[in-house]
Every structure is written in C-alpha cells, then in structure tokens.
Amino acid sequence: MEIPEVRYARSGEVSIAYQVVGEGPVDLVFVRGITGDLLSTWDQPLLVRHVLGLAENGRLLMLDKRGTGLSDRVGGVPTLETRMDDVRAVMDAAGSERAVLWSGMEGSRITTLFAATYPERTSGLVLLKPSVKGHRTPDYPWAPSEAEWRETLREVREGWGERSYFHELLRTQAPTMAEDAAFRDWFVVHMRRSLSPGAAMAFYRMSMEADVSDVLPAVRVPTLILFPPDAREPAEFVARHICGAELHELSSMRGEFTWVDDETHEALMAAVRAFVARLHPREDTDRILTTVLFTDIVGSTGRAAELGDRAWKELLGAHHARARAELARYRGREIDTAGDGFLATFDGPARAVRCAGAIAEAVRELGIQVRAGVHTGEVEVDGDAVRGIAVHIGARICASADPSQVMVSSTVKDLTAGSGLAFEDAGEHELKGVPDRCRLYRVVAD
C-alpha cells in the first residue's frame, strides 16, 4: 500500500510529525509509549496490519511524540503536560474535534491525563496494559522498585543503540519473535530511529517519576482496559478508579506487543470494534480536571492602612496588571480576583507553577510579597466559575505558604515529572475543610 504522507503540527515552537490513515465518522488517535517512529512502522508488515486494523474503525491519527522519530528533538525531558499538548495540536491540525484515544503501557499516562483534562474532546479511552505509576508504592506494588529502576537506567545508559541490548529487550517485549532474524533487524532499526541514547535516558527517567494515579477518578469518558493474564491486578486497579471502566482480558497475549501473533491481534481488534460501536454522542460534561492557582498578597490589610485608600488602589492596580501579564504568558484563565489575590485555572500544572513563581517575582519590584498555592483536581464548571473540593484545597494550600513561596500538592509534583521544577517536602498538613491530611511541597528551583 501507499505510505500515508507525513504531516507536521505546531505545538508551541515544536513540530510534531503525524500521519492520517483511513477515513470515517470516528477519529482515533494512536499514542505509543516511550518509543515510536512513523516511517519504520511501515517497514513491519505485522505492525502495518495492526495500524490498518485500528483504521477500520474510522480515521486514525498517528504521531511521533516530541523527541522521538520524525518530530523535533528538544532540550530536556518532555513532560506529560507538553506531550498532552502535542496530542491536542495534532488533533487541531487534522481537524479532529473529538477522538477515541488509544495507548498502552507508559503511554496510557498521556491519554489518561488528556481524557480527564479535555473530556469534551475525548469520545473514549482504550488502555492496553496501562501503567499509571512509575515507582512502586504500597497501593501499587506492580511498578518497579528503586533498585530495579537503577538497574534499568544503568542498562539503558550503557546499552541503548547496541544491537545486543535491543535483542535482549525484544525477548521481554515480544518473546515469540526473539528468534526471528528479520524481525530482530527491523526492531533494532525502529528503536534506533525512535530515540537517541540520551533521549532514551531522559524518557525513562520521566517514566520513572510520572504518576497519574490521582487523575484516574477524574476520567469520565467510556474506557476500555485491555490486559494479558499476568497483568490483571494492575488493570483492575485502574478500573476501580475510573468510573464505569470495562475490563477485557487478552488471554493469548505475552509480552507487550499485541500485533505479533494472529490470535491476540484478532482478539484486540474485535474488542476495540465492539467498544467503538457502543460509543454514542455524549453531552459535554461540566466536570473536568484542571490546575488551580491561588495567590494572595501578604499583609495586605496593614499595607492598605499604611498607604491610604488612593495609594493602595494604585498599588493594587499595578499588582493586578503584572499578575495578568504572567497569566497571559503561561496560558492561565483568570477566574476571580478576591480583592488582593487571584484564582486562575490552567490546563497544565507545570505552567501554573511557573506562573506562580513569575507573579511572585514580578510584584516583588512593587514592594509586594505574595504567597501562592497550586493544586490539580476535578472541578465543576459553572459558566465562568469553578467549584469543588479541588478549589478549596488550592485555597488552603495557598494559605499555608510563606511570603514569596509557592506551595503545591503531591498531585502537582507527580504530574510535573521531567519539567525541571524542583520541590522540597513540606510534610503532611491538615487543611481546613479537607477530610484527609495532604502532603505538600515547596517549589525550590526551576
């Protein structure tokens, strides 16, 4: 068949390569995990069969995430937030208003975050053997331990790009194909073209740190979770936390590739076809995942009394102007100004944290100090207002910050892995009106 034309979408200053396969009333976005290379995909007949099978459901959009394949290489580690932006940019470029998102393993974190943040653009969510946490925790014992991650990173650092390393990796990811010489040769080329050694290290580190487990309850779109027999427990963990999620076991699946044997391929395609066929138009939800930022001027009452009404009004106006300039710069949406502070929302937590720091720095020149709090959670949208426990938590986090300090929740810290932001553990706090104690973190560097 003729290979689809490679196109490019602009995501900020970065160009994201994508292809469009097939046509139909339903759009699907195929988001791969750590690796991906559009062109070498078409050199592997079994993978082509998988792509064309997905395209039977409608129009399929495939992309190389920033830093991989044909997309721009970038400095630093792409965060979940920026990679989610890339998916949205490709959908915009292809004229896709709403799509079913399909991903697996580590890639599930991107699509899960997207579905929770943009439910109005997500028809459904298909997750294959999803991974929602990088690090092992008591409630998620299926992730690698610290020692296992150290060994993995050592192997990536020393072996990525070497044929022997990829041969061993293939034994884990597709054991039935490990002795197929032609497949091994293709796999080596595909992996080398997907990521350079340095980029591989960066992606694996981000995968180790990222955590979207707190986001799962905010997913309110139809969700299908596909899993092999040896991954039932982590799949059930995800299903328990996403309301109405369906579980479907792929009994013949071994490793991580569903497309290398006929039985698993056919079972997966049948499950996806049935899931897509059951989807029906939904009313737009009024509950979304968002990041809230609260700022508050320190000692405003005393300062107002010291300056007098007129001078205080002028100073407050200057404060507002500088804060609004930073909100515009970081794509924040002003929700309210409670006299001497701001409530704003963001579709990405790293932007909110950086905006908070920028506001604190900008108003310091006016002789003003602000405290700031940032939290990511589910909110109810009511016109231009937002309501819900996440808003209250954000306000309480702000109140707990010291002058010129940005304080964030553990959810924000987990979602900004790879952003370059650095945090200091501020311990557990009792926040007024919030039933459970919350672990907070101070922003210490960017």
N, C-alpha and C positions, 0 to 999 in steps of 0.2 A: 504494500500500500504506500501511498504518498505520505511522507512525514509532514505533519502539520507545521505551518510557518511559526517560527519563534517570534514572539512579540515582546514588547517591553512596557511595563507600567512604572510610573514615577511614584515612589514612596518617599516623600521629602526630597532629599538630594540623591537618593539611591535608585538605581534602575533594577527592576525585578523582571526576570525572564519568565514568560509563561507561554503555554500553548492551549488552543481550544480544539477539542476532539468531539465530533458528533454534533447533533442538534436535537432540539426537543423542548417541550414546555418546562421541564425541570432542569435546574442547574445543579451540578455537583462540583465541589472544589476538593481536589485530591491533594492533601497536605502530608508530605512524607515526614519521617522523623529527623534524625540528625543529618543524614546524607541525602543526596539527590542530584541528578544530572539529566536534563531533559533529552539531550541528543543521544547519549549512550543507552538511554531507556529503550530506544527504538532498534537497538542492535541485539536485543534479547527477546526472542520470539515468545517465551513464556510470560515475560513481563508485558509485552505488547498485547497478548491475549487478555491479561488482567485489565489493562487500560481500556481496551475495546469493550470488555465485558461491563465495566463501570459505565462506559459511554452509552450502552444500550438503554440506560435509564433516562437519558436526556443529554444535555450539553455538559461536557466535562472540562473543567479548567484545571490545568496542572501548572505548578510553578516551582522554580528553584528559589529557595529562600535566600535572603541576602547572605553573602559569604559562601554560597555553595553554587556548584555547577556554572551556569552561564550568567548568573546575576552578579552584580557588583561585589567585589571584595571590600570589606570595610574594616576600619581600625577598631579593635576591641571586640567584645562579645555581644552579638545581637541578643537583646533581652526578649522575653516573651511579649512584652508590650510592643516593641518595634516589629517583631515578626508577625504579630497580630495586625499591625498597621499594614504590613506587606500584603496579607491576605485581602484586606479591605481595598487596597489600592488596585490589586488585580481584578477584583470583582467590579470596581468602578470602571476600570479601563475596558473590561469586557461587556459593560452594560448589564451586569447582573445585580438585580435589586435584592434577591433573596436566593439562598442556595442551601443544599444539603452539604454539610462539611464531613469529609471522610478522612480519618487519620488513624494512626496506630502507635503503640509504644510511647516514646517520648513526645512525638508529635501530637498526641492527644491533649497535652497541656495547652498548646496553642489554640486548638479548636474549641476546647472546653472554655477557655477564657473568652474567646470570641463569642461563643454562643451565649454566655452569661452577660457579656457587655453589650452585644448587639442582637438581642432576640428578634428584633424586627427584621433583621437581615438573614436569619437562620431558620430554614424550613425544618431541619432535622439534623441530628448528630449521630454519626456512625463511628464507634471507637473500637479498634482492634487491639486486644490485649493491652488496655490502657495502663500507663504509668502516671501517677499523679504526684508522687513524691520522689525526690532523688535520694534522700537519706532515710535509713531505717529508723523507725520510731516504735514505741510500744504498741500504738494502734495501727501501725502499718509496717509489719515485720518482713514484708516481701522485698523491700528496697535493699540495695547493698549497704553493708556496714562501712564504717570509716576505713577500716583496714582493707576491705575489698575495693573501695574506691581508690585508695592509694596504689594498690596493685594494678588496677585498671588504668589509671593515669600514667603509671610507670610504663606499662606495656604500650600505650598509645604514643607516649613521648619517644620511646626507643624504637617502635616498630612501624608506626603508620607510614604507609607508602611502600613498605617492603613486601615483596610477593609472599614470603613465608608467613608474615603476620596476617595478611588477608586470607591465606589458605586456612589458618587456624580459626580466624573469625568466621569463615564460611562454615566450618564444622559445627559451630554453635548456632548460626542463624539459619542455615539450610543443610542439615546433616545428610539428607538424601542426595544432595548434589555435590558433596565434597570430593567425590572421586571422578566427577565428570570434567575432563580436561578442558573442553571448550567452554563450559560454564565457568570454571575457575578463571580462565583467561579473561572472559568478559567481566567477571566480578572484580578482578584486580583493576582493570581499566576504569570501570564505573566508579569504584571507590576513590581512585586517584583523581579522577576528574571532578568528583563531588567536593572533596576537601583537601587542602594542603595540610602537611603535618602540623603547622602552627595553628591553622584554623580548627583542625580536629581537636587539638588540646583545648582550645577555647570553648568549643561546643560541648565537649564532655564535661568541662568544669561547670558550665552553666547548667547542664543537665543534672549534675550532682547537687547543685544548690537550689534549683527551682522547685516550688511547691504550690500546687493549685488546689490542695485538698479543701481549704476553706471556701473555695469558689463553688464547689460542686452543688451545694443546696440552692445556689442562685441560678442554676441551669433550669430553665422552664420550657424547653423545647423537646419534642419527641426524640428519644435517644435509644439507639440500639448498641449493645455491648457484645462484641464477638470475642470468644476466647477459646484457647485449646484446653484439653483436660487438666494440664498441670498448672493452669493459671486461674482456676475457678475462684479461689478465695480473694485475690485482689480485684477480680472482676465484680464479685459480689459486694466488696467494699464500696466500689464506685456506684453500683446500682442502688445500694442502701441510701446513698447520699444525694442521688439525682431522682427527684420525684417522677415516678412512672416509667423509669428506665426498664428496657427489656433486655433479658439475657439470652444469648444463643451460643451453645457450645459447638465448636468445630471439632468433632471427635477424632478426625484423622489428622489434624494439624500437629506438626512437630517443628520446633524451632520458631522462627519469626516470620517466615515467608509463607503466605497462603497460596501463592501462584505457581509453585514449582511442582505440585502434583495435582492430577486431574480431580481426584475426589474432593480435596479441600477447596480447590478453585470453584468447582461446581456448587458445593455447599455454601460457600461465601456468596457467590453471585445470586443464588436462589434467595438467601436471607436478605440481601440488600434489595433485590427486586420486590420482594414481599413488603419490606419496610417502606420503600419509596411509594409503592402503590397504596399503602394505607394512609399516607400523609394527605391532609386536606387543608384548605386555606384556614388560617387562624386569625382571630382578631389580635391586633397589636397589644402586647402586654403592657401594663402600667408599672411593672416591677422589673428593674434592671440592675446589673452590677455596675457600680461606679465608685470612683475615689472622691472622697470629700476632703476639702481643706478648710480648716478654720484658722483665722488669725485674730489676734486681739492685742490692742495697744496696752503696754504695761504702764500702770499708774496713771491712766487717762483722767480719772476724776481729779486727782491732785494737780495734774498739769493744767487742766481746764480752769481750775480755781486760781492757779498761779498766773495764767496768761490773761484771763478775762475772756468774755464771750467772743468778741470780734477776732482777737488774735488766735484763739483756739479754733474758731471756724475756719480761718485761713490755713492754719497748720493742718487741720483735718482734711481740708480740700486738697492740699499738696500730698498728704498721705494717700488719699484715695486715688489721685491721678497716677502716682508711682505704682501703687498696687495694681491698678487696672492695666497699666502698661505691661507689667510682668504677666498678668493673666492672659493678655492677648498674645504675648510672646510664647507662652507654654500651652496655648490652646485650652485654657480654662474657661469655664462658663460661670459668670457671676450669678449667684442665686439671691444673695441678700447682703446688705450692709447693716449690721446691728449697731449702728452708731459709731463705734470706734473699732470695728473689725469686719472681716469678710467671711462669708460662706461661699465657696466655689466648688464646682464639680469638674472632674477630669475623666477621660476615658482611658487613662494610663497612670499608674501610681508613680512611676519614676518622674514623669513630667510634673506631677503635683508636688513631690518632694523638692525638686529643683526650683519650682516656682516659689515655694515657701521660703527657701533659702535666699532666693533673689529678692523677694519682697523685704525680708529682714535686712538685707544689705542695702537696698535702695532707700529705705526710710531712715536708716541709721544716720545718713547725711543730714536729715532734718532734725536730728537730736531726739529721735523717737526709737524706742525699742518695742518689738513685737514678739509675742510667743506664737507658735503655730503647732497644729495637730493635724495629722493625716491618717485616714483610715479607708480601707476598701471593703465594701459590703453591699448588700442588696438594699435598694431604696425603692420607695413608691413615688412615682412621678405624678404630680397633680398640677397640670398647667406648667407654670414656670417654677413651681416649688418642688422640693423633695422632702420626703418624710420617712420615718422608720428608725429602728434601733441603730442602724449604722450612722445616721446623722447625730444621734445623741452620743454615741461612742466617740465620734470625731470631735465633738464639742468638749467632752470630758478629757480627751487626750490633750487638746489644746490647753485646757485649764491646768493640766499637770506639768506643762513645760515651764522652764525657767526663762527669764528675759533673753531675747535673741537666740532662742533654742527652738529647733524643730523636733518634735516627738512623733513617732509613728507606731502603729500597731504591728504585731508579728506578721499579720497577713500582708501588709505592705512590704515588710522586709523580705518575705518569702517570694513575692511576685517581682521584686526588682533585682533578682539574682543576675549577675553579669552586667549590671548597669554602671559599675564603678562607684556607686554610693557605698559608704562605709557607715556602720552602725555600732553603737555601744549599748550593751544590755543595761536597761534601766530597772530591771526586776519586774515583779508582779505588782499590779496596782488594783485597788478597789476603786472602781469608777462609779460615782453616784448614779443610781437608777439602772445600773447594768448588773445582772444577776451573778455573773461569773467574774472571777479575777482575771485581769488581762495583762499579758506580758508586753511591756513597752520597750522601745529602743530610741536612743538619741542619735540624730544624724551627726556624724563627726567629720566626714570628708566626702568629697565628690571628685 
